[in-house]
C-alpha cells in the first residue's frame, strides 16, 4: 500500500492542460511556502527548488526505501550546515517497490511541480523513472541504483552519484583478492546465488566479464538465479551446497538475504564465507536484527560513508536527533547516499540560479564537489551522467555492526576468513 501520509505521492486521475499545470504549480508553491516548517524547507532569497524524493517505502524493498527516507528527512538540515542556504521544498512519493507505480508516481511528482527527482534505490524502478524524467526534461539524480544501462542510454537528464554494476562488482572482486592475501586463505570455487531482476542480471553480466579480466583465483561452479520476491530459497541453497563451492557468493537484498542465511544454517552448510561483491542487504540493521549471531562475518563490498568527511558529524548528529532508536551504522549507506544526492541537487540549483530543467541539467554536468560524505574523490559527472570517482569498502558484520575491514588502510578491524561455523563460540 502507498504511504497515506504522503499527499505528494498521489497520482493524477486525469490529464491537465499546460495552462492548468502552470497555475497548479504556482498554487502548490505558494501553499507549500506558507505551510512549510524548518524541517522541510530552507529559507533564502529567490525561488523554491522542489525536489521529488521517490523511494520504495512499501513492498519488498521497503526497508531500503525507508532507510533512504531517513536520509532525506535530515538532508536539508545537513546541507544548510554545509553552507547551502537555498530555498528547497521536499515532495515525497512511494514506488511501492513496483516499476509501474514508480513510473506513475514520477509523472505525478513532475505534475506537482518537482524540478528535480531523486531516487529510487532499485534499478528497475529507477530505469522507469529515468524515462519519465528524460521525457519531461526534469533532471534525475540517482542516489542508489547500479545497473549499467542507467547511464548508457544517452540520457541528458540522468545523473548517477553511485557506482555502476561493473564498477561495483569490479571493486568487489579486487576486495576478494585483498581478503585472500591478508588472511592467507584462497578458495578454489564459489557458488553464486543472485537476483534475477534488473540489477541482478546486470551484476551477473559484470561478473562473467570481470572474472576473466581480473584473473580471479577461483571458479564459479554454479550460478543460480532467483526472484527477489521469493519466500523460499531451500531449493536454491541446496543446489549451491551440492555444487561443492568453497564459499557462497551472493547478490541479494534484505529479505532474500535473510532467507539465504537461514537455509544455510538449516541445511548445515558452512561455506568458507558468505560474501557479496556488490549489493545491498547484509550490512543493513534489519538483516542483523533478524539473524542475530548468524549475521556475523557476512562480508559486503559497497560504497560507504567516509569517517574523515567534514559532513560525518552533522549527519550523525542530525540522524541521532531525528531517529534516536535507529543506529546510524545500519542506515549509513542508504541515508548517506540520499543526503549526498540532495546536496548535489541543491548545489546545482545554487549555481544555476534557476529551476528550469535545462539550466539544472547544465549545472549538474559541471558539478565539482570536493567536500562530501561518501568515500571517494570529487563528485563529478562524465558525459553519460556517471560519477566515476566513487570508491568502495569491504564491510563485515562484527558484533552486530557493519565494520570496515578492507582496504587495510581504512580498516576498523582485520577481516575474518574463513568464517566460524554456525555453532562456533566465536559467534556471540
VOPAGU-2260 file (C-alpha; in pm, 1 decimal, decimal comma):
REM VOPAGU-2260
SITE   aa  ch    i         X         Y         Z
SITE  UNK   A    0       0,0       0,0       0,0
SITE  UNK   A    1     109,2     356,8     -53,0
SITE  UNK   A    2     208,3     586,9     227,9
SITE  UNK   A    3    -120,0     759,7     311,1
SITE  UNK   A    4      63,7    1034,6     493,2
SITE  UNK   A    5     240,7    1144,8     174,2
SITE  UNK   A    6      -7,8    1365,3      -5,9
SITE  UNK   A    7     252,2    1437,6    -273,5
SITE  UNK   A    8     278,0    1066,3    -359,6
SITE  UNK   A    9     -66,4    1057,4    -525,4
SITE  UNK   A   10    -105,7    1000,4    -898,0
SITE  UNK   A   11    -328,6    1223,9   -1112,7
SITE  UNK   A   12    -672,6    1093,5   -1203,4
SITE  UNK   A   13    -691,1    1278,9   -1536,7
SITE  UNK   A   14    -463,1    1473,8   -1770,4
SITE  UNK   A   15    -440,7    1850,4   -1730,9
SITE  UNK   A   16    -352,2    2128,1   -1972,2
SITE  UNK   A   17     -21,4    2312,7   -1968,3
SITE  UNK   A   18    -200,8    2629,3   -1855,7
SITE  UNK   A   19    -372,9    2443,8   -1570,3
SITE  UNK   A   20     -48,9    2274,7   -1482,4
SITE  UNK   A   21     127,6    2610,3   -1459,8
SITE  UNK   A   22    -142,8    2752,0   -1235,2
SITE  UNK   A   23    -140,4    2439,6   -1019,3
SITE  UNK   A   24     236,1    2454,9    -983,0
SITE  UNK   A   25     220,6    2820,3    -875,6
SITE  UNK   A   26     -57,8    2747,6    -629,8
SITE  UNK   A   27     122,7    2447,1    -490,7
SITE  UNK   A   28     439,6    2651,6    -448,6
SITE  UNK   A   29     254,6    2926,4    -260,6
SITE  UNK   A   30      74,0    2679,3     -37,7
SITE  UNK   A   31     390,6    2487,8      37,2
SITE  UNK   A   32     581,4    2804,4     122,5
SITE  UNK   A   33     308,4    2908,8     363,1
SITE  UNK   A   34     279,3    2572,9     535,1
SITE  UNK   A   35     642,8    2463,5     540,1
SITE  UNK   A   36     831,8    2408,9     863,0
SITE  UNK   A   37    1209,0    2441,4     919,6
SITE  UNK   A   38    1235,2    2066,7     869,8
SITE  UNK   A   39    1119,3    2063,3     507,8
SITE  UNK   A   40    1226,3    2399,6     369,0
SITE  UNK   A   41    1535,8    2617,3     368,8
SITE  UNK   A   42    1461,5    2989,5     357,3
SITE  UNK   A   43    1662,0    3211,7     124,2
SITE  UNK   A   44    1627,0    3473,3    -145,0
SITE  UNK   A   45    1495,5    3370,1    -483,4
SITE  UNK   A   46    1256,8    3090,3    -580,2
SITE  UNK   A   47    1198,1    2742,4    -443,4
SITE  UNK   A   48    1365,5    2425,6    -568,4
SITE  UNK   A   49    1115,3    2140,9    -546,5
SITE  UNK   A   50    1283,8    1803,7    -501,1
SITE  UNK   A   51    1069,7    1498,4    -575,6
SITE  UNK   A   52    1200,9    1223,1    -346,0
SITE  UNK   A   53    1077,9     894,6    -489,5
SITE  UNK   A   54    1159,0     576,5    -296,6
SITE  UNK   A   55    1023,0     222,4    -237,1
SITE  UNK   A   56     882,0     279,7     110,7
SITE  UNK   A   57     646,0     -18,0      94,0
SITE  UNK   A   58     661,8    -355,7     -77,6
SITE  UNK   A   59     957,6    -593,2     -81,9
SITE  UNK   A   60    1214,5    -310,3     -95,2
SITE  UNK   A   61    1050,3    -116,7     187,8
SITE  UNK   A   62    1337,1    -145,9     436,0
SITE  UNK   A   63    1577,0      15,6     187,1
SITE  UNK   A   64    1335,2     290,0      88,9
SITE  UNK   A   65    1257,2     375,2     449,0
SITE  UNK   A   66    1628,1     390,8     528,8
SITE  UNK   A   67    1682,3     625,1     232,7
SITE  UNK   A   68    1387,9     835,5     351,2
SITE  UNK   A   69    1557,7     882,5     687,9
SITE  UNK   A   70    1844,2    1039,5     496,8
SITE  UNK   A   71    1600,5    1260,5     305,8
SITE  UNK   A   72    1439,1    1369,9     632,6
SITE  UNK   A   73    1767,4    1508,9     767,4
SITE  UNK   A   74    1922,0    1618,4     437,1
SITE  UNK   A   75    1804,0    1979,2     428,6
SITE  UNK   A   76    1923,7    2043,2     782,8
SITE  UNK   A   77    2263,5    1894,4     696,0
SITE  UNK   A   78    2313,4    2083,3     369,1
SITE  UNK   A   79    2220,7    2405,1     546,0
SITE  UNK   A   80    2503,6    2338,8     792,8
SITE  UNK   A   81    2732,5    2285,4     494,4
SITE  UNK   A   82    2656,8    2638,1     376,2
SITE  UNK   A   83    2378,0    2581,3     121,8
SITE  UNK   A   84    2110,5    2838,8     202,7
SITE  UNK   A   85    1880,4    2786,5     -95,6
SITE  UNK   A   86    1504,5    2760,2     -54,7
SITE  UNK   A   87    1409,3    2396,2    -100,1
SITE  UNK   A   88    1086,7    2202,1     -67,1
SITE  UNK   A   89    1074,8    1822,6     -46,9
SITE  UNK   A   90     792,0    1633,2    -217,6
SITE  UNK   A   91     759,6    1263,4    -136,6
SITE  UNK   A   92     641,1     956,6    -325,8
SITE  UNK   A   93     633,9     581,7    -265,2
SITE  UNK   A   94     702,5     346,1    -556,0
SITE  UNK   A   95     557,1      53,8    -356,3
SITE  UNK   A   96     853,1    -147,2    -494,6
SITE  UNK   A   97     671,2    -162,4    -828,6
SITE  UNK   A   98     807,0     -46,0   -1164,2
SITE  UNK   A   99     470,1      70,9   -1298,9
SITE  UNK   A  100     390,0     258,9    -978,8
SITE  UNK   A  101     735,3     419,0    -990,0
SITE  UNK   A  102     659,3     548,5   -1338,4
SITE  UNK   A  103     318,3     690,1   -1243,2
SITE  UNK   A  104     449,0     849,1    -922,5
SITE  UNK   A  105     729,7    1017,4   -1116,2
SITE  UNK   A  106     470,2    1162,3   -1353,7
SITE  UNK   A  107     264,0    1282,4   -1057,1
SITE  UNK   A  108     560,7    1449,5    -887,9
SITE  UNK   A  109     650,3    1636,0   -1206,1
SITE  UNK   A  110     287,1    1742,0   -1245,0
SITE  UNK   A  111     300,0    1877,3    -890,7
SITE  UNK   A  112     595,7    2093,2    -982,7
SITE  UNK   A  113     903,4    1886,4    -896,8
SITE  UNK   A  114    1208,9    2048,4   -1058,5
SITE  UNK   A  115    1440,6    1754,0    -990,0
SITE  UNK   A  116    1380,0    1391,6    -890,6
SITE  UNK   A  117    1593,3    1185,1    -652,5
SITE  UNK   A  118    1568,2     807,2    -621,3
SITE  UNK   A  119    1494,6     527,5    -632,7
SITE  UNK   A  120    1726,8     256,1    -493,6
SITE  UNK   A  121    1600,8     -27,6    -716,9
SITE  UNK   A  122    1747,8     -33,9   -1068,8
SITE  UNK   A  123    1428,8    -142,8   -1244,7
SITE  UNK   A  124    1218,5     125,8   -1077,9
SITE  UNK   A  125    1492,0     383,4   -1137,8
SITE  UNK   A  126    1500,9     293,3   -1509,0
SITE  UNK   A  127    1127,5     364,5   -1533,6
SITE  UNK   A  128    1169,5     698,2   -1352,4
SITE  UNK   A  129    1462,7     789,4   -1577,8
SITE  UNK   A  130    1242,2     750,5   -1885,5
SITE  UNK   A  131     982,8     985,5   -1736,7
SITE  UNK   A  132    1246,5    1238,6   -1630,6
SITE  UNK   A  133    1401,8    1239,5   -1977,2
SITE  UNK   A  134    1064,5    1283,4   -2149,1
SITE  UNK   A  135     980,1    1584,2   -1932,6
SITE  UNK   A  136    1327,3    1738,5   -1924,2
SITE  UNK   A  137    1345,5    1710,0   -1545,2
SITE  UNK   A  138    1682,4    1602,3   -1400,5
SITE  UNK   A  139    1700,6    1275,7   -1206,8
SITE  UNK   A  140    1980,0    1240,2    -950,6
SITE  UNK   A  141    2019,2     870,2    -871,2
SITE  UNK   A  142    2104,7     819,4    -505,6
SITE  UNK   A  143    2137,6     438,7    -527,4
SITE  UNK   A  144    2088,6     209,1    -829,9
SITE  UNK   A  145    2371,2      32,6   -1007,3
SITE  UNK   A  146    2251,9    -130,6   -1332,4
SITE  UNK   A  147    2499,6     -27,8   -1601,3
SITE  UNK   A  148    2234,6      69,0   -1856,0
SITE  UNK   A  149    2102,3     355,6   -1643,8
SITE  UNK   A  150    2384,0     577,4   -1771,0
SITE  UNK   A  151    2428,3     407,6   -2106,6
SITE  UNK   A  152    2104,4     515,8   -2275,8
SITE  UNK   A  153    2226,1     853,8   -2395,0
SITE  UNK   A  154    2004,3    1035,8   -2146,0
SITE  UNK   A  155    2075,4    1405,7   -2092,7
SITE  UNK   A  156    1882,6    1447,6   -1766,8
SITE  UNK   A  157    2002,5    1143,8   -1568,0
SITE  UNK   A  158    2294,0    1175,2   -1323,0
SITE  UNK   A  159    2412,8     887,9   -1103,3
SITE  UNK   A  160    2606,2     960,3    -785,9
SITE  UNK   A  161    2661,8     588,1    -726,0
SITE  UNK   A  162    2866,7     310,5    -880,0
SITE  UNK   A  163    2761,1     123,3   -1190,5
SITE  UNK   A  164    2731,8    -254,1   -1159,3
SITE  UNK   A  165    3061,7    -300,9   -1341,2
SITE  UNK   A  166    3238,5     -56,2   -1108,2
SITE  UNK   A  167    3081,0    -215,2    -801,5
SITE  UNK   A  168    3145,4    -578,4    -894,7
SITE  UNK   A  169    3498,6    -496,6   -1011,5
SITE  UNK   A  170    3571,8    -338,3    -673,9
SITE  UNK   A  171    3424,3    -641,8    -500,1
SITE  UNK   A  172    3639,8    -891,5    -687,3
SITE  UNK   A  173    3950,7    -687,2    -611,8
SITE  UNK   A  174    3841,9    -683,0    -247,8
SITE  UNK   A  175    3821,5   -1064,0    -256,2
SITE  UNK   A  176    4183,1   -1080,2    -372,3
SITE  UNK   A  177    4287,5    -849,0     -89,3
SITE  UNK   A  178    4092,4   -1063,4     156,9
SITE  UNK   A  179    4260,6   -1384,2      43,9
SITE  UNK   A  180    4605,5   -1224,7      57,7
SITE  UNK   A  181    4554,5   -1079,7     405,1
SITE  UNK   A  182    4405,2   -1394,0     562,7
SITE  UNK   A  183    4621,7   -1647,1     379,5
SITE  UNK   A  184    4320,9   -1849,6     261,3
SITE  UNK   A  185    4230,5   -1871,0    -108,0
SITE  UNK   A  186    3923,9   -2072,5    -212,0
SITE  UNK   A  187    3920,4   -2256,6    -542,9
SITE  UNK   A  188    3547,7   -2247,6    -614,3
SITE  UNK   A  189    3235,6   -2042,3    -542,8
SITE  UNK   A  190    2862,3   -2096,2    -573,3
SITE  UNK   A  191    2670,4   -1786,5    -684,1
SITE  UNK   A  192    2313,5   -1709,6    -580,0
SITE  UNK   A  193    2181,0   -1397,2    -748,9
SITE  UNK   A  194    1864,2   -1197,2    -804,0
SITE  UNK   A  195    1711,0   -1224,4   -1148,8
SITE  UNK   A  196    1590,6    -862,3   -1156,1
SITE  UNK   A  197    1741,1    -569,8   -1347,6
SITE  UNK   A  198    2031,2    -522,5   -1109,5
SITE  UNK   A  199    2093,7    -894,4   -1052,6
SITE  UNK   A  200    2122,7    -960,5   -1424,6
SITE  UNK   A  201    2348,5    -659,5   -1473,9
SITE  UNK   A  202    2571,6    -773,1   -1187,1
SITE  UNK   A  203    2585,8   -1127,7   -1323,9
SITE  UNK   A  204    2691,0    -995,6   -1665,4
SITE  UNK   A  205    2962,8    -786,4   -1499,7
SITE  UNK   A  206    3082,8   -1091,5   -1305,9
SITE  UNK   A  207    3106,5   -1304,3   -1618,7
SITE  UNK   A  208    3325,2   -1041,5   -1784,2
SITE  UNK   A  209    3538,2    -938,5   -1487,4
SITE  UNK   A  210    3616,0   -1287,6   -1355,8
SITE  UNK   A  211    3827,9   -1337,8   -1668,5
SITE  UNK   A  212    3965,6    -985,2   -1695,0
SITE  UNK   A  213    4082,1    -981,3   -1332,0
SITE  UNK   A  214    4218,5   -1336,7   -1344,2
SITE  UNK   A  215    4037,9   -1443,4   -1028,8
SITE  UNK   A  216    4190,0   -1739,7    -839,6
SITE  UNK   A  217    3857,3   -1924,2    -805,5
SITE  UNK   A  218    3590,2   -2052,1   -1042,4
SITE  UNK   A  219    3214,4   -2011,0   -1014,8
SITE  UNK   A  220    3086,6   -2369,2   -1025,6
SITE  UNK   A  221    2716,5   -2283,0   -1005,4
SITE  UNK   A  222    2522,1   -1965,2   -1086,7
SITE  UNK   A  223    2168,4   -1988,6    -951,8
SITE  UNK   A  224    1915,1   -1708,1   -1014,7
SITE  UNK   A  225    1600,6   -1645,6    -811,7
SITE  UNK   A  226    1311,1   -1398,7    -793,1
SITE  UNK   A  227    1353,3   -1106,2    -549,0
SITE  UNK   A  228    1003,5   -1162,5    -406,6
SITE  UNK   A  229    1065,2   -1529,2    -327,4
SITE  UNK   A  230     955,7   -1666,8       8,6
SITE  UNK   A  231    1160,1   -1986,9     -11,4
SITE  UNK   A  232    1523,1   -2043,8    -112,8
SITE  UNK   A  233    1554,5   -2400,6      11,0
SITE  UNK   A  234    1597,2   -2549,9    -338,1
SITE  UNK   A  235    1844,6   -2283,2    -449,9
SITE  UNK   A  236    2058,8   -2318,5    -137,2
SITE  UNK   A  237    2052,8   -2697,2    -171,2
SITE  UNK   A  238    2179,3   -2663,2    -528,3
SITE  UNK   A  239    2453,5   -2425,5    -417,3
SITE  UNK   A  240    2557,3   -2663,7    -141,4
SITE  UNK   A  241    2558,6   -2960,6    -380,8
SITE  UNK   A  242    2782,2   -2771,2    -624,3
SITE  UNK   A  243    3074,3   -2806,5    -384,7
SITE  UNK   A  244    3152,7   -2434,6    -392,1
SITE  UNK   A  245    3406,3   -2340,6    -126,8
SITE  UNK   A  246    3224,5   -2016,0     -49,4
SITE  UNK   A  247    2885,8   -1863,6    -120,8
SITE  UNK   A  248    2890,1   -1551,1    -335,5
SITE  UNK   A  249    2558,6   -1370,1    -328,4
SITE  UNK   A  250    2388,0   -1077,1    -499,3
SITE  UNK   A  251    2086,2   -1027,3    -278,8
SITE  UNK   A  252    1883,6    -782,2     -73,2
SITE  UNK   A  253    1748,2    -794,3     282,0
SITE  UNK   A  254    1454,4   -1036,1     277,1
SITE  UNK   A  255    1608,0   -1286,0      35,8
SITE  UNK   A  256    1946,3   -1249,9     207,1
SITE  UNK   A  257    1785,1   -1344,5     537,4
SITE  UNK   A  258    1618,7   -1646,3     375,8
SITE  UNK   A  259    1951,7   -1747,2     222,8
SITE  UNK   A  260    2141,6   -1747,5     551,3
SITE  UNK   A  261    1857,7   -1922,2     735,5
SITE  UNK   A  262    1864,1   -2200,0     476,3
SITE  UNK   A  263    2241,5   -2235,5     504,5
SITE  UNK   A  264    2200,7   -2281,5     880,1
SITE  UNK   A  265    1904,0   -2517,8     845,3
SITE  UNK   A  266    2081,9   -2730,9     584,6
SITE  UNK   A  267    2401,8   -2725,5     791,8
SITE  UNK   A  268    2605,3   -2585,3     505,9
SITE  UNK   A  269    2907,7   -2399,5     638,6
SITE  UNK   A  270    3084,1   -2238,2     340,7
SITE  UNK   A  271    3413,0   -2055,5     393,9
SITE  UNK   A  272    3222,5   -1732,9     375,1
SITE  UNK   A  273    2907,3   -1557,6     256,3
SITE  UNK   A  274    3034,8   -1266,5      52,6
SITE  UNK   A  275    2867,9   -1014,1    -175,8
SITE  UNK   A  276    3089,1    -847,1    -439,6
SITE  UNK   A  277    2835,6    -567,9    -475,5
SITE  UNK   A  278    2481,5    -542,6    -348,5
SITE  UNK   A  279    2270,0    -432,4     -53,2
SITE  UNK   A  280    2115,5    -602,7     243,4
SITE  UNK   A  281    2373,3    -777,4     455,9
SITE  UNK   A  282    2503,3    -460,2     621,2
SITE  UNK   A  283    2154,0    -326,1     699,5
SITE  UNK   A  284    2016,5    -324,7    1051,7
SITE  UNK   A  285    1719,0    -548,3     977,4
SITE  UNK   A  286    1949,5    -821,9     847,5
SITE  UNK   A  287    2143,4    -823,1    1174,8
SITE  UNK   A  288    1836,4    -785,2    1395,7
SITE  UNK   A  289    1660,0   -1084,4    1240,1
SITE  UNK   A  290    1957,7   -1320,5    1206,0
SITE  UNK   A  291    2144,3   -1233,1    1525,4
SITE  UNK   A  292    2466,9   -1430,1    1553,9
SITE  UNK   A  293    2414,2   -1583,0    1210,0
SITE  UNK   A  294    2457,4   -1238,9    1052,6
SITE  UNK   A  295    2812,7   -1219,3    1188,6
SITE  UNK   A  296    3105,9   -1238,0     944,2
SITE  UNK   A  297    2894,8   -1183,0     630,9
SITE  UNK   A  298    3102,7    -961,8     403,8
SITE  UNK   A  299    2987,4    -698,1     153,1
SITE  UNK   A  300    3159,5    -466,7     -91,7
SITE  UNK   A  301    2983,0    -130,9    -111,0
SITE  UNK   A  302    3022,8     245,8    -124,8
SITE  UNK   A  303    3037,5     373,8     232,9
SITE  UNK   A  304    3050,0     690,0     439,3
SITE  UNK   A  305    3389,9     848,6     490,2
SITE  UNK   A  306    3462,5     875,2     865,2
SITE  UNK   A  307    3703,0    1163,1     793,0
SITE  UNK   A  308    3448,6    1369,9     599,5
SITE  UNK   A  309    3353,6    1714,3     730,3
SITE  UNK   A  310    2992,9    1606,7     683,3
SITE  UNK   A  311    3003,3    1297,5     901,8
SITE  UNK   A  312    2944,3    1474,1    1234,3
SITE  UNK   A  313    2649,4    1689,0    1122,7
SITE  UNK   A  314    2495,5    1386,5     950,7
SITE  UNK   A  315    2533,2    1160,9    1254,3
SITE  UNK   A  316    2413,0    1433,6    1491,8
SITE  UNK   A  317    2105,4    1506,4    1280,7
SITE  UNK   A  318    2032,8    1135,2    1240,5
SITE  UNK   A  319    2059,6    1068,3    1615,0
SITE  UNK   A  320    1830,1    1361,5    1687,4
SITE  UNK   A  321    1566,3    1258,9    1433,7
SITE  UNK   A  322    1589,1     880,8    1487,0
SITE  UNK   A  323    1717,1     812,9    1841,2
SITE  UNK   A  324    1622,6     444,0    1826,3
SITE  UNK   A  325    1787,7     378,6    1488,9
SITE  UNK   A  326    2163,0     307,2    1478,8
SITE  UNK   A  327    2327,8     517,1    1211,7
SITE  UNK   A  328    2566,2     235,7    1114,7
SITE  UNK   A  329    2276,2      21,6     995,5
SITE  UNK   A  330    2149,3     308,2     778,0
SITE  UNK   A  331    2483,2     456,3     675,2
SITE  UNK   A  332    2481,7     372,5     304,5
SITE  UNK   A  333    2116,0     435,4     223,8
SITE  UNK   A  334    2080,8     750,8     431,9
SITE  UNK   A  335    2428,2     875,7     341,6
SITE  UNK   A  336    2381,0     841,7     -34,5
SITE  UNK   A  337    2043,8    1016,2     -11,6
SITE  UNK   A  338    2185,9    1308,7     187,5
SITE  UNK   A  339    2461,0    1341,9     -70,3
SITE  UNK   A  340    2211,9    1330,1    -360,9
SITE  UNK   A  341    2017,7    1617,7    -204,7
SITE  UNK   A  342    2340,1    1815,5    -169,0
SITE  UNK   A  343    2420,1    1754,1    -537,0
SITE  UNK   A  344    2076,3    1883,2    -641,0
SITE  UNK   A  345    2093,3    2191,9    -416,9
SITE  UNK   A  346    2449,1    2268,1    -529,6
SITE  UNK   A  347    2336,5    2260,1    -892,9
SITE  UNK   A  348    2040,3    2485,1    -816,2
SITE  UNK   A  349    2259,1    2738,7    -639,8
SITE  UNK   A  350    2495,5    2755,3    -936,3
SITE  UNK   A  351    2218,2    2755,8   -1197,5
SITE  UNK   A  352    2013,0    3023,7   -1023,2
SITE  UNK   A  353    1711,7    2865,2   -1190,7
SITE  UNK   A  354    1465,1    2578,1   -1152,4
SITE  UNK   A  355    1438,9    2516,7   -1527,0
SITE  UNK   A  356    1528,6    2160,0   -1617,8
SITE  UNK   A  357    1775,4    2261,5   -1888,0
SITE  UNK   A  358    1954,7    2500,1   -1651,8
SITE  UNK   A  359    1969,2    2245,4   -1369,2
SITE  UNK   A  360    2098,5    1975,0   -1604,2
SITE  UNK   A  361    2370,8    2206,5   -1733,7
SITE  UNK   A  362    2473,9    2288,0   -1377,7
SITE  UNK   A  363    2476,9    1919,1   -1285,7
SITE  UNK   A  364    2714,0    1849,1   -1576,0
SITE  UNK   A  365    2965,1    2090,3   -1424,7
SITE  UNK   A  366    2933,4    1959,5   -1067,8
SITE  UNK   A  367    3263,6    1952,6    -879,0
SITE  UNK   A  368    3206,6    1891,5    -507,8
SITE  UNK   A  369    3526,1    1808,9    -324,4
SITE  UNK   A  370    3390,7    1806,1      31,4
SITE  UNK   A  371    3119,1    1543,8      57,1
SITE  UNK   A  372    3005,9    1244,7     264,4
SITE  UNK   A  373    3081,7     919,2      85,1
SITE  UNK   A  374    3423,7     762,0      28,7
SITE  UNK   A  375    3583,9     868,4    -299,0
SITE  UNK   A  376    3708,4    1162,6    -499,1
SITE  UNK   A  377    3523,7    1478,5    -603,4
SITE  UNK   A  378    3163,2    1441,9    -717,9
SITE  UNK   A  379    3183,0    1495,4   -1093,8
SITE  UNK   A  380    2970,1    1357,4   -1375,9
SITE  UNK   A  381    3105,1    1235,2   -1707,3
SITE  UNK   A  382    2935,2    1278,3   -2045,0
SITE  UNK   A  383    2695,9     993,8   -1959,8
SITE  UNK   A  384    2599,4    1141,0   -1623,4
SITE  UNK   A  385    2806,6     889,6   -1423,8
SITE  UNK   A  386    3021,9     979,6   -1123,8
SITE  UNK   A  387    3331,6     764,3   -1171,5
SITE  UNK   A  388    3509,2     885,5    -856,7
SITE  UNK   A  389    3319,1     678,6    -601,8
SITE  UNK   A  390    3518,8     419,0    -408,0
SITE  UNK   A  391    3403,2     110,4    -219,1
SITE  UNK   A  392    3496,3     -63,3     104,6
SITE  UNK   A  393    3481,0    -414,7     243,9
SITE  UNK   A  394    3216,0    -421,6     519,1
SITE  UNK   A  395    3199,6    -722,1     751,0
SITE  UNK   A  396    2934,7    -766,4    1019,6
SITE  UNK   A  397    3113,4    -773,0    1353,9
SITE  UNK   A  398    2937,1    -756,4    1689,4
SITE  UNK   A  399    2610,5    -668,5    1508,1
SITE  UNK   A  400    2768,6    -368,6    1341,3
SITE  UNK   A  401    2878,9    -314,0     979,1
SITE  UNK   A  402    3254,7    -270,3    1016,6
SITE  UNK   A  403    3515,2    -159,2     761,3
SITE  UNK   A  404    3773,4    -438,4     724,5
SITE  UNK   A  405    3917,0    -352,0     379,7
SITE  UNK   A  406    4110,7    -176,6     242,6
SITE  UNK   A  407    4365,7    -224,2     515,9
SITE  UNK   A  408    4443,7     148,8     526,3
SITE  UNK   A  409    4086,6     225,8     633,1
SITE  UNK   A  410    4009,8     -88,8     834,2
SITE  UNK   A  411    3847,3     -64,9    1175,9
SITE  UNK   A  412    3921,1    -435,3    1235,8
SITE  UNK   A  413    4106,4    -706,9    1042,8
SITE  UNK   A  414    3882,4    -933,7     832,2
SITE  UNK   A  415    3795,0   -1287,8     937,1
SITE  UNK   A  416    3803,0   -1558,8     667,7
SITE  UNK   A  417    3705,3   -1839,2     669,0
SITE  UNK   A  418    3409,9   -1752,1     886,5
SITE  UNK   A  419    3346,0   -1953,6    1206,2
SITE  UNK   A  420    3086,5   -2233,6    1194,7
SITE  UNK   A  421    2723,6   -2161,6    1281,0
SITE  UNK   A  422    2757,8   -2300,3    1633,6
SITE  UNK   A  423    3107,7   -2170,1    1699,0
SITE  UNK   A  424    3159,8   -1990,7    2033,7
SITE  UNK   A  425    3314,5   -1708,8    1830,1
SITE  UNK   A  426    2961,3   -1617,0    1726,7
SITE  UNK   A  427    2801,6   -1416,7    2004,9
